[in-house]
Amino acid sequence: MSDSVQTRAGREGKKSDLAVQLTEKDAGGIKINVESSVGHMFGEQIEKTARETLESLGLENCEASIDDMGAFDYVIMARIEAAARRMREIDGPGCLPGRKVEYGPPRRERLRRTRLYMPGNNPDLMRNGGLFGADSVILDLEDSVSPGEKDAARLLVRNTLLTIDYFDCERIVRINPLSTEYGADDLEMVVPYGVDTILVPKCETAGDIKVVEEIIGGLEKKHSLGYEVLIMPLIETAKGILNAYEIGAASDRVVALCFGAEDFSADIGTERTKEGAESFTARSLLVLGAKAAGVQVIDTVFSDVQDEEGLIASTKEAMALGFEGKGVIHPAQIAPIHAVFSPTPKRIEYAKKVVAAIEKARSEGSGVATLGSKMIDAPIEARARKILRLAEALGLLEEETGGGS
């Protein structure tokens, strides 16, 4: 075998990452060269991790040159495995880091006011994703990852799921469409290792969900997971909008329909605007389809991270249309969105009065309840109880009981 057989992986000069070059040899065992910004403290550990990773992947004779910028062990392992897989076929699951965190099974019913997108090939951003307070984090393997780095990103996302504590955040991975050469490999790499929900992009028909469901089910059985991974379709085309109900009702795994404004605008041949007139009808139809299917519905991202006033206005419009959350591309957008989707003290107090009036009427054997001069019917009761459930989930009821204003 020639010394000229070389592969590379990782990102040079990027914080919390590394670049590795592998050269496979005919003999001589494993040789490792390390240049690191933290080499004086962790040089020996980096070399040890690299050697153990290469040995576990079956590379007995090779030279690894590592340029490190403070990568954690699970990142070192992912980058070396990516380079090794680019060199030869690797049998089995690869080199898995020991599981550092344990989570319960995915929760269908949960708050999804914010879903924070994080590029799947950036370990520094993904490592901190659980600290910003979003309801969900999306480790993205699609738009934020170039075609030549898809293989490396899915290994990094897998290792991140096994290692990083996202606390109570829903752990979502956006895969590539199954119509590409990447989608099925994405599922195989992440489903067994701690993902809650799969975000399915470019979803246009119920059949798209059926295919994803079948693959996920096979992986759950193969790996004896003991729980069901959930599905979140991302609707980004006119066809998908017109099929929203069928998509939402395609599987019990579906928990929410999401809207993607950029791709939708391109699909119908218009430019996306801040006002959003070009997508107003589509968003309204998506809400109707999701509600008819009994699943949540989540609005698109607001792309101007400097315009908080515009973000708040967009979020208020989304809530008025019936959306229950928005996508987020920067942590600074989380708090304003949460504030809009959180019930005000005035709405909570009114909801309490509605429920109290209903329960009082029923205890007296009356089927009719009034509050002031207004009759309380079933939709008003349902809305009030939904507000109180949300307030309870956010801890707002307890705060009031404890003497808060």
NULUM-136415 format. One record per residue (C-alpha): x, y, z. Coordinates in Angstrom, 3 decimals. Example, Ala and Ser with C-alpha at 12.3 -4.5 7.8 and 13.67 -1.06 7.14 Angstrom:
2
atom u->12.300 v->-4.500 w->7.800
atom u->13.670 v->-1.060 w->7.140
***
This chain:
405
atom u->0.000 v->0.000 w->0.000
atom u->1.375 v->3.435 w->-0.938
atom u->2.105 v->6.187 w->1.586
atom u->0.263 v->8.580 w->-0.746
atom u->-3.150 v->7.261 w->0.370
atom u->-4.329 v->10.137 w->2.554
atom u->-7.616 v->11.464 w->3.899
atom u->-8.570 v->14.551 w->5.857
atom u->-11.450 v->15.539 w->8.140
atom u->-12.384 v->18.325 w->10.520
atom u->-11.913 v->22.081 w->10.356
atom u->-8.563 v->23.765 w->10.689
atom u->-8.236 v->26.726 w->13.038
atom u->-11.787 v->26.519 w->14.415
atom u->-12.440 v->26.791 w->18.141
atom u->-13.229 v->23.482 w->19.896
atom u->-12.472 v->21.587 w->16.679
atom u->-9.509 v->19.992 w->14.955
atom u->-8.224 v->18.988 w->11.547
atom u->-6.778 v->15.519 w->11.064
atom u->-4.850 v->14.001 w->8.181
atom u->-4.553 v->10.226 w->8.016
atom u->-1.970 v->8.374 w->5.943
atom u->-2.336 v->4.595 w->5.808
atom u->0.924 v->2.639 w->5.649
atom u->2.015 v->-0.904 w->4.885
atom u->3.685 v->-1.414 w->8.267
atom u->5.099 v->0.382 w->11.271
atom u->2.127 v->0.590 w->13.578
atom u->0.378 v->3.841 w->14.537
atom u->2.232 v->7.155 w->14.600
atom u->0.536 v->10.301 w->15.886
atom u->1.723 v->13.900 w->15.546
atom u->-0.156 v->16.507 w->17.573
atom u->-0.098 v->20.286 w->17.294
atom u->-2.546 v->21.774 w->19.795
atom u->-3.451 v->25.133 w->21.315
atom u->-3.778 v->23.277 w->24.618
atom u->-0.976 v->20.777 w->23.998
atom u->0.979 v->21.730 w->27.117
atom u->-1.963 v->20.560 w->29.235
atom u->-3.743 v->17.931 w->27.140
atom u->-1.268 v->16.778 w->24.504
atom u->-0.904 v->13.305 w->25.989
atom u->-4.690 v->12.909 w->26.339
atom u->-5.250 v->13.958 w->22.720
atom u->-2.695 v->11.404 w->21.523
atom u->-4.207 v->8.707 w->23.744
atom u->-7.733 v->9.372 w->22.449
atom u->-6.497 v->9.389 w->18.852
atom u->-4.635 v->6.127 w->19.247
atom u->-7.539 v->4.345 w->20.938
atom u->-9.916 v->5.572 w->18.234
atom u->-7.694 v->4.356 w->15.396
atom u->-7.204 v->0.986 w->17.065
atom u->-10.926 v->0.519 w->17.622
atom u->-11.562 v->1.293 w->13.937
atom u->-9.060 v->-1.391 w->12.883
atom u->-6.343 v->0.893 w->11.474
atom u->-3.155 v->-0.833 w->12.565
atom u->-0.589 v->0.945 w->10.393
atom u->-1.109 v->4.643 w->9.809
atom u->0.136 v->8.121 w->10.581
atom u->-2.217 v->10.747 w->12.017
atom u->-1.330 v->14.434 w->11.934
atom u->-3.635 v->16.456 w->14.202
atom u->-4.016 v->20.238 w->14.339
atom u->-6.147 v->20.833 w->17.433
atom u->-7.911 v->23.952 w->18.707
atom u->-9.206 v->22.642 w->22.032
atom u->-11.481 v->19.840 w->20.822
atom u->-13.119 v->17.597 w->23.407
atom u->-12.556 v->13.840 w->23.238
atom u->-15.884 v->13.107 w->21.517
atom u->-14.989 v->15.623 w->18.774
atom u->-11.514 v->14.111 w->18.333
atom u->-13.129 v->10.697 w->17.971
atom u->-15.682 v->11.925 w->15.424
atom u->-13.086 v->13.694 w->13.258
atom u->-10.691 v->10.745 w->13.250
atom u->-13.527 v->8.349 w->12.453
atom u->-14.608 v->10.572 w->9.555
atom u->-11.107 v->10.493 w->8.110
atom u->-10.917 v->6.724 w->8.632
atom u->-14.258 v->6.134 w->6.898
atom u->-13.035 v->8.204 w->3.967
atom u->-10.049 v->5.870 w->3.765
atom u->-11.737 v->2.476 w->4.039
atom u->-14.977 v->0.648 w->4.855
atom u->-15.573 v->0.510 w->8.620
atom u->-17.524 v->-2.456 w->9.943
atom u->-19.994 v->-2.072 w->12.805
atom u->-21.164 v->1.145 w->14.436
atom u->-17.735 v->2.761 w->14.489
atom u->-16.046 v->4.271 w->17.546
atom u->-18.714 v->5.404 w->19.983
atom u->-17.931 v->7.590 w->22.998
atom u->-19.303 v->6.300 w->26.257
atom u->-22.786 v->7.641 w->26.921
atom u->-22.424 v->10.594 w->29.291
atom u->-26.108 v->11.527 w->29.645
atom u->-29.328 v->9.585 w->30.114
atom u->-32.719 v->10.882 w->29.029
atom u->-36.235 v->9.592 w->29.350
atom u->-38.237 v->8.585 w->26.269
atom u->-39.285 v->11.326 w->23.824
atom u->-42.306 v->13.343 w->25.006
atom u->-45.063 v->13.943 w->22.498
atom u->-46.752 v->16.645 w->24.576
atom u->-44.360 v->19.450 w->25.421
atom u->-43.761 v->23.151 w->24.853
atom u->-42.280 v->23.908 w->21.440
atom u->-42.278 v->27.720 w->21.468
atom u->-38.692 v->27.868 w->20.204
atom u->-36.541 v->25.487 w->18.165
atom u->-32.916 v->26.661 w->18.023
atom u->-31.053 v->25.659 w->14.848
atom u->-27.409 v->24.647 w->15.323
atom u->-25.051 v->23.698 w->12.441
atom u->-24.282 v->20.001 w->12.682
atom u->-20.622 v->20.417 w->11.748
atom u->-19.830 v->23.026 w->14.405
atom u->-18.938 v->21.399 w->17.751
atom u->-18.463 v->24.699 w->19.576
atom u->-22.038 v->25.849 w->18.925
atom u->-23.634 v->22.449 w->19.511
atom u->-21.852 v->21.980 w->22.828
atom u->-23.594 v->25.019 w->24.306
atom u->-27.013 v->24.472 w->22.752
atom u->-28.749 v->23.422 w->25.958
atom u->-27.695 v->26.534 w->27.888
atom u->-29.784 v->29.129 w->26.064
atom u->-33.231 v->28.102 w->27.293
atom u->-34.868 v->27.086 w->24.011
atom u->-37.612 v->24.474 w->24.217
atom u->-35.911 v->22.446 w->21.469
atom u->-32.511 v->22.331 w->19.798
atom u->-32.097 v->21.281 w->16.170
atom u->-28.766 v->19.702 w->15.250
atom u->-28.821 v->20.390 w->11.531
atom u->-27.442 v->18.003 w->8.920
atom u->-29.147 v->19.650 w->5.953
atom u->-28.795 v->23.274 w->4.827
atom u->-25.982 v->24.292 w->7.196
atom u->-23.682 v->21.446 w->6.084
atom u->-21.964 v->21.369 w->2.690
atom u->-22.294 v->18.164 w->0.620
atom u->-18.654 v->17.245 w->1.136
atom u->-19.028 v->17.369 w->4.934
atom u->-22.304 v->15.458 w->5.388
atom u->-20.484 v->12.274 w->6.428
atom u->-18.347 v->14.061 w->9.019
atom u->-21.271 v->16.060 w->10.412
atom u->-23.471 v->13.042 w->11.079
atom u->-20.650 v->11.410 w->13.074
atom u->-20.203 v->14.597 w->15.084
atom u->-23.946 v->14.868 w->15.733
atom u->-24.052 v->11.227 w->16.843
atom u->-21.207 v->11.774 w->19.310
atom u->-22.787 v->15.016 w->20.509
atom u->-26.068 v->13.263 w->21.287
atom u->-24.193 v->10.671 w->23.343
atom u->-22.087 v->13.200 w->25.214
atom u->-23.662 v->16.643 w->25.642
atom u->-26.373 v->17.296 w->28.225
atom u->-29.225 v->19.299 w->26.677
atom u->-31.163 v->19.226 w->29.957
atom u->-34.901 v->19.488 w->29.254
atom u->-34.506 v->20.592 w->25.619
atom u->-36.098 v->18.415 w->22.978
atom u->-33.237 v->16.972 w->20.902
atom u->-34.146 v->17.282 w->17.233
atom u->-31.992 v->16.328 w->14.251
atom u->-32.817 v->17.719 w->10.826
atom u->-31.825 v->15.039 w->8.354
atom u->-31.325 v->15.431 w->4.643
atom u->-34.271 v->14.502 w->2.406
atom u->-34.538 v->10.784 w->1.724
atom u->-34.564 v->11.665 w->-1.965
atom u->-30.853 v->12.488 w->-1.589
atom u->-27.992 v->10.069 w->-1.017
atom u->-27.622 v->11.326 w->2.565
atom u->-31.008 v->10.980 w->4.268
atom u->-31.077 v->7.250 w->5.036
atom u->-27.486 v->7.358 w->6.340
atom u->-28.431 v->10.270 w->8.603
atom u->-31.215 v->8.218 w->10.173
atom u->-29.000 v->5.179 w->10.695
atom u->-26.358 v->7.321 w->12.392
atom u->-28.558 v->9.280 w->14.817
atom u->-31.753 v->7.309 w->15.611
atom u->-30.098 v->4.792 w->17.981
atom u->-28.147 v->7.358 w->19.986
atom u->-30.480 v->9.689 w->21.865
atom u->-32.445 v->11.796 w->19.397
atom u->-36.015 v->12.681 w->20.421
atom u->-37.409 v->13.877 w->17.112
atom u->-36.476 v->13.740 w->13.443
atom u->-37.132 v->16.926 w->11.472
atom u->-37.998 v->15.830 w->7.924
atom u->-37.275 v->18.591 w->5.364
atom u->-39.002 v->19.136 w->2.003
atom u->-41.920 v->16.999 w->3.167
atom u->-44.673 v->16.961 w->0.528
atom u->-46.847 v->13.868 w->1.024
atom u->-47.987 v->11.390 w->3.635
atom u->-45.862 v->8.856 w->1.787
atom u->-42.722 v->10.788 w->2.736
atom u->-43.604 v->10.276 w->6.399
atom u->-44.445 v->6.606 w->5.892
atom u->-40.965 v->5.957 w->4.460
atom u->-39.236 v->7.758 w->7.354
atom u->-41.442 v->5.924 w->9.860
atom u->-40.550 v->2.550 w->8.377
atom u->-36.815 v->3.216 w->8.542
atom u->-37.008 v->4.546 w->12.101
atom u->-39.085 v->1.553 w->13.208
atom u->-36.540 v->-0.850 w->11.761
atom u->-33.688 v->0.903 w->13.556
atom u->-35.600 v->0.934 w->16.854
atom u->-36.100 v->-2.816 w->16.573
atom u->-32.507 v->-3.469 w->15.483
atom u->-31.097 v->-1.526 w->18.422
atom u->-33.788 v->-2.528 w->20.967
atom u->-34.497 v->1.090 w->21.854
atom u->-37.685 v->0.456 w->23.806
atom u->-39.263 v->3.791 w->22.805
atom u->-40.516 v->5.544 w->19.684
atom u->-38.587 v->8.389 w->18.050
atom u->-40.937 v->11.189 w->17.013
atom u->-41.302 v->12.915 w->13.624
atom u->-41.654 v->16.607 w->12.778
atom u->-42.359 v->17.312 w->9.078
atom u->-40.989 v->20.563 w->7.663
atom u->-43.343 v->21.891 w->4.980
atom u->-41.496 v->24.007 w->2.398
atom u->-43.409 v->23.704 w->-0.883
atom u->-46.840 v->24.447 w->-2.312
atom u->-47.492 v->20.723 w->-2.661
atom u->-46.642 v->20.172 w->0.982
atom u->-48.997 v->22.953 w->2.080
atom u->-51.886 v->21.471 w->0.092
atom u->-51.194 v->18.074 w->1.694
atom u->-50.712 v->19.396 w->5.244
atom u->-53.561 v->17.480 w->6.850
atom u->-52.554 v->14.167 w->5.248
atom u->-48.951 v->14.702 w->6.344
atom u->-49.968 v->15.552 w->9.908
atom u->-52.229 v->12.500 w->10.112
atom u->-49.804 v->10.106 w->8.400
atom u->-48.339 v->8.662 w->11.614
atom u->-48.860 v->8.693 w->15.364
atom u->-45.197 v->9.726 w->15.578
atom u->-45.913 v->13.137 w->14.032
atom u->-46.003 v->15.802 w->16.761
atom u->-45.899 v->19.090 w->14.852
atom u->-45.911 v->20.578 w->11.369
atom u->-43.333 v->23.302 w->10.692
atom u->-43.202 v->25.954 w->8.002
atom u->-40.085 v->26.836 w->5.974
atom u->-40.555 v->30.247 w->4.391
atom u->-37.343 v->30.526 w->2.372
atom u->-37.814 v->27.369 w->0.352
atom u->-41.560 v->27.963 w->0.057
atom u->-41.003 v->31.420 w->-1.420
atom u->-38.542 v->29.990 w->-3.922
atom u->-40.968 v->27.192 w->-4.794
atom u->-43.759 v->29.609 w->-5.712
atom u->-41.376 v->31.991 w->-7.481
atom u->-41.464 v->34.978 w->-5.133
atom u->-39.056 v->36.811 w->-2.856
atom u->-39.496 v->36.449 w->0.877
atom u->-40.438 v->39.739 w->2.523
atom u->-40.440 v->40.880 w->6.137
atom u->-44.200 v->41.469 w->5.958
atom u->-44.770 v->37.907 w->4.743
atom u->-47.733 v->38.572 w->2.457
atom u->-46.409 v->35.969 w->0.006
atom u->-46.737 v->33.201 w->2.627
atom u->-49.784 v->34.355 w->4.619
atom u->-52.222 v->32.017 w->2.877
atom u->-49.834 v->29.069 w->3.070
atom u->-49.221 v->29.595 w->6.764
atom u->-52.960 v->29.801 w->7.411
atom u->-53.558 v->26.565 w->5.491
atom u->-50.748 v->24.869 w->7.418
atom u->-52.359 v->25.850 w->10.719
atom u->-55.696 v->24.421 w->9.570
atom u->-54.103 v->21.183 w->8.416
atom u->-52.181 v->20.720 w->11.653
atom u->-55.170 v->21.489 w->13.866
atom u->-57.357 v->19.077 w->11.866
atom u->-54.699 v->16.378 w->12.317
atom u->-54.411 v->17.101 w->16.049
atom u->-50.732 v->18.106 w->16.055
atom u->-48.855 v->21.276 w->16.943
atom u->-47.875 v->23.821 w->14.303
atom u->-44.682 v->25.896 w->14.341
atom u->-43.893 v->28.988 w->12.299
atom u->-40.783 v->29.723 w->10.269
atom u->-37.683 v->31.577 w->11.478
atom u->-37.388 v->35.366 w->11.533
atom u->-34.141 v->35.907 w->9.696
atom u->-33.109 v->39.420 w->10.855
atom u->-31.445 v->38.769 w->14.216
atom u->-30.899 v->42.508 w->14.806
atom u->-34.589 v->43.435 w->14.495
atom u->-36.184 v->42.530 w->17.831
atom u->-39.216 v->44.719 w->17.176
atom u->-39.850 v->42.923 w->13.900
atom u->-39.358 v->39.556 w->15.606
atom u->-41.959 v->40.385 w->18.253
atom u->-44.430 v->41.589 w->15.620
atom u->-43.886 v->38.431 w->13.562
atom u->-44.339 v->36.228 w->16.634
atom u->-47.555 v->38.002 w->17.626
atom u->-48.902 v->37.475 w->14.123
atom u->-47.912 v->33.787 w->14.267
atom u->-49.719 v->33.327 w->17.577
atom u->-52.797 v->35.105 w->16.215
atom u->-52.864 v->32.697 w->13.265
atom u->-52.712 v->29.684 w->15.592
atom u->-49.009 v->28.804 w->15.591
atom u->-47.533 v->27.524 w->18.857
atom u->-43.891 v->28.398 w->18.273
atom u->-41.233 v->29.705 w->15.884
atom u->-37.897 v->28.579 w->14.588
atom u->-34.867 v->30.404 w->16.035
atom u->-31.490 v->31.088 w->14.423
atom u->-29.866 v->33.032 w->17.287
atom u->-30.129 v->32.644 w->21.067
atom u->-31.079 v->36.331 w->21.418
atom u->-34.397 v->35.543 w->19.734
atom u->-35.486 v->33.039 w->22.388
atom u->-36.593 v->35.364 w->25.203
atom u->-38.753 v->37.676 w->23.020
atom u->-40.532 v->34.699 w->21.461
atom u->-41.141 v->33.065 w->24.831
atom u->-42.553 v->36.322 w->26.152
atom u->-45.102 v->36.494 w->23.326
atom u->-46.180 v->32.867 w->23.696
atom u->-46.474 v->33.106 w->27.482
atom u->-49.935 v->34.081 w->28.777
atom u->-50.133 v->37.466 w->30.483
atom u->-51.330 v->37.735 w->34.104
atom u->-54.554 v->39.291 w->32.789
atom u->-55.270 v->36.339 w->30.494
atom u->-54.460 v->33.863 w->33.274
atom u->-56.781 v->35.626 w->35.702
atom u->-59.625 v->35.687 w->33.167
atom u->-59.092 v->31.988 w->32.380
atom u->-59.325 v->31.184 w->36.092
atom u->-62.629 v->33.042 w->36.313
atom u->-64.004 v->31.200 w->33.278
atom u->-63.120 v->27.793 w->34.694
atom u->-64.450 v->28.724 w->38.136
atom u->-67.765 v->29.865 w->36.637
atom u->-68.090 v->26.659 w->34.585
atom u->-67.362 v->24.425 w->37.567
atom u->-69.730 v->26.365 w->39.821
atom u->-72.555 v->26.041 w->37.280
atom u->-71.966 v->22.314 w->36.911
atom u->-71.862 v->21.782 w->40.669
atom u->-75.272 v->23.430 w->40.840
atom u->-76.635 v->21.186 w->38.116
atom u->-76.755 v->23.905 w->35.482
atom u->-75.564 v->23.359 w->31.935
atom u->-75.171 v->27.092 w->31.372
atom u->-72.498 v->29.340 w->32.862
atom u->-72.070 v->33.083 w->32.633
atom u->-69.279 v->35.483 w->33.490
atom u->-70.570 v->38.992 w->33.861
atom u->-72.942 v->39.506 w->30.959
atom u->-71.298 v->36.860 w->28.727
atom u->-72.356 v->33.253 w->28.364
atom u->-69.490 v->30.760 w->28.535
atom u->-69.689 v->28.151 w->25.798
atom u->-67.474 v->25.142 w->25.059
atom u->-64.877 v->26.979 w->22.890
atom u->-64.356 v->29.628 w->25.583
atom u->-63.909 v->26.940 w->28.216
atom u->-61.455 v->25.029 w->26.039
atom u->-59.419 v->28.172 w->25.420
atom u->-59.344 v->29.020 w->29.121
atom u->-58.210 v->25.545 w->30.119
atom u->-55.487 v->25.641 w->27.447
atom u->-54.195 v->28.942 w->28.864
atom u->-54.120 v->27.483 w->32.372
atom u->-52.297 v->24.356 w->31.183
atom u->-49.688 v->26.545 w->29.513
atom u->-49.403 v->28.754 w->32.598
atom u->-48.917 v->25.687 w->34.771
atom u->-46.240 v->24.293 w->32.425
atom u->-44.398 v->27.610 w->32.643
atom u->-44.680 v->27.759 w->36.435
atom u->-46.831 v->30.874 w->36.340
atom u->-49.632 v->29.445 w->38.464
atom u->-47.246 v->28.491 w->41.247
atom u->-45.740 v->31.970 w->41.183
atom u->-49.162 v->33.530 w->41.661
atom u->-49.975 v->31.152 w->44.505
atom u->-46.713 v->32.135 w->46.168
atom u->-47.678 v->35.804 w->46.284
atom u->-46.286 v->37.018 w->42.957
atom u->-47.866 v->40.022 w->41.296
***
